[in-house]
Amino acid sequence: MSRPAARRRAATDFPFPPEAPGRWRALSRAQREQWLIAACNRHFKWLRRRGGWQDAAPGTIFVVDGAAVADYSTFLCALGETVNGPGGYFGGMKSLSLQDCLFGSFGVTLPFVLRIENMDACRARLDGLALAEWASERIAAGDFLDDEGKAWLAEAARAGRAQRRCLLDEVIEVLRYHGVTIEAGTAPREPLPSNPGDGVAAATLPVAPSLSSVGS
């Protein structure tokens, strides 16, 4: 094993950046969360080197296969890959990280379309309990801007446990709030770009506005 490859494996416990799409699928949840951190760090490293990012044109359709979503971390891995290619970043587990990616230098230009194939399967995974778990983790991590954000998270956790709200719908709400069109569809998948920052991508995702009051 080469020294660079050995360093990548030691830092992430898995090869990163990946040589092909979908390598995150075989990882554990803890590894996927590390994957998202590694993808974020790599993205900002590219930004510093390039002095910018080639974002897709407005109106681009991104497609995510909801059948591949097991939890929020897989959703984010799939979304990052469809927007910016294998190992790409488009939001992490923190409260405001997804919204932060909507406003330039992360591969998209508003407005765009997120088409989620197999939406029902995706919603079944990103359900109320997933929302409660995510919100509780954000509270435990102190990941909120102020008391209002903390109160929102606490209410989201309660509503999620009672199955009155679900994580997918919260994400979709935020995205729509910022002008993203969300579609449910079963269109054939397009090839993913092989290089980060190439602009065009095929992926779909949901939106959540309330999350914007929470924290980054």
Secondary structure, 3 states (H helix, E strand, C coil): CCHHHHHHHHHHCCCCCCCCCCHHHHCCHHHHHHHHHHHHHHHHHHHHHHCCCCCCCCCCEEEEEHHHCCCHHHHHHHHHHHHHCCCCCCCCCCCCHHHHCCCCCCCCCCCCEEEEECHHHHHHHCCHHHHHHHHHHHHHCCCCCCHHHHHHHHHHHHHHHCCCCCHHHHHHHHHHHCCCEEEEECCCCCCCCCCCCCCCCCCCCCCCCHHHHCCC
